[in-house]
């Protein structure tokens, strides 16, 4: 279920990131229909059994952050960061990414068993 706080977040994001945020949001719900959307830590967060993904608009890119990063296996888009609890990929424009591979990464992250 989509929530109004995330609608507002996307509307208030830099213009160059709004289309990417919308496309990523659509992809998340298409890939994992049982996803619940929330707004935590001033960003959209996506949950199945636990939080598994977040979106964050930054100055030059959008972060797709994976809480359940150890489940994500995709050599085409290696995860960045050194955090113990999350990693991310940076997306400047969603058209630069293979959406099928990104979809698979989202599905992998959403599974906790």
C-alpha positions as CSV (number, residue, x, y, z in Angstrom):
1,X,0.0,0.0,0.0
2,X,1.3,3.4,-1.0
3,X,1.3,6.1,1.6
4,X,0.9,9.9,1.3
5,X,4.2,10.7,3.1
6,X,6.1,9.0,0.3
7,X,4.1,10.8,-2.3
8,X,5.2,14.0,-0.6
9,X,8.8,12.9,-0.4
10,X,8.9,12.2,-4.1
11,X,7.2,15.5,-5.0
12,X,9.6,17.4,-2.8
13,X,12.7,15.6,-4.1
14,X,15.0,17.3,-6.6
15,X,13.3,17.4,-10.0
16,X,16.0,15.2,-11.6
17,X,15.3,12.4,-9.1
18,X,11.5,12.4,-9.1
19,X,11.1,10.1,-12.1
20,X,13.7,7.7,-10.8
21,X,12.0,7.6,-7.4
22,X,8.6,6.9,-9.0
23,X,10.0,4.2,-11.2
24,X,11.8,2.5,-8.3
25,X,8.7,2.7,-6.1
26,X,6.7,1.0,-8.9
27,X,9.3,-1.6,-9.3
28,X,9.4,-2.5,-5.6
29,X,5.6,-3.0,-5.5
30,X,5.7,-5.0,-8.8
31,X,8.5,-7.2,-7.6
32,X,7.2,-7.8,-4.1
33,X,3.4,-7.2,-4.0
34,X,3.1,-7.9,-0.3
35,X,5.4,-5.0,0.5
36,X,4.4,-2.5,3.1
37,X,5.5,1.1,2.6
38,X,6.4,3.4,5.5
39,X,8.2,6.6,6.1
40,X,11.0,6.3,8.6
41,X,14.2,8.2,9.2
42,X,12.9,10.9,6.7
43,X,12.9,8.4,3.8
44,X,10.7,5.7,2.2
45,X,11.2,2.3,3.8
46,X,9.8,-1.0,2.5
47,X,9.0,-4.0,4.6
48,X,7.9,-7.6,4.4
49,X,8.7,-9.6,7.6
50,X,11.2,-6.8,8.4
51,X,12.5,-3.7,6.8
52,X,14.4,-4.7,3.7
53,X,14.9,-1.6,1.5
54,X,14.9,2.2,1.6
55,X,15.1,4.9,-1.0
56,X,17.0,8.2,-0.4
57,X,17.3,11.1,-2.7
58,X,20.8,12.6,-2.5
59,X,22.4,15.5,-4.3
60,X,23.6,13.6,-7.4
61,X,21.8,10.3,-7.2
62,X,19.2,8.1,-5.5
63,X,20.4,5.5,-3.0
64,X,18.6,2.1,-3.0
65,X,19.6,0.8,0.4
66,X,19.4,-2.9,1.3
67,X,18.9,-3.8,5.0
68,X,19.0,-7.5,4.2
69,X,22.1,-7.0,2.0
70,X,23.6,-10.5,2.7
71,X,20.8,-12.0,0.6
72,X,21.5,-9.9,-2.4
73,X,23.7,-11.5,-5.1
74,X,24.2,-9.5,-8.2
75,X,27.7,-8.9,-9.6
76,X,26.4,-6.4,-12.2
77,X,25.5,-3.9,-9.4
78,X,27.8,-4.5,-6.4
79,X,26.6,-3.0,-3.2
80,X,28.5,-0.1,-1.7
81,X,29.2,0.8,1.9
82,X,30.8,-0.8,4.9
83,X,27.9,-0.8,7.3
84,X,27.1,-3.8,9.4
85,X,23.4,-3.5,8.9
86,X,22.9,-2.1,5.4
87,X,24.5,-1.4,2.0
88,X,23.3,0.5,-1.1
89,X,23.6,1.2,-4.8
90,X,23.6,4.6,-6.3
91,X,21.3,5.4,-9.2
92,X,21.7,8.6,-11.2
93,X,19.0,7.7,-13.6
94,X,16.9,4.5,-13.5
95,X,17.1,4.2,-17.3
96,X,20.8,3.4,-16.9
97,X,20.0,0.2,-15.0
98,X,18.8,-3.2,-16.1
99,X,15.4,-3.2,-14.3
100,X,15.2,-7.0,-14.4
101,X,18.4,-7.3,-12.5
102,X,17.4,-4.6,-10.0
103,X,14.0,-6.4,-9.6
104,X,15.8,-9.6,-8.7
105,X,17.9,-7.8,-6.2
106,X,14.7,-6.4,-4.6
107,X,13.2,-9.8,-4.4
108,X,16.3,-11.3,-2.9
109,X,16.4,-8.6,-0.2
110,X,12.7,-9.1,0.7
111,X,13.2,-12.7,1.8
112,X,14.3,-13.4,5.4
113,X,14.0,-17.2,5.5
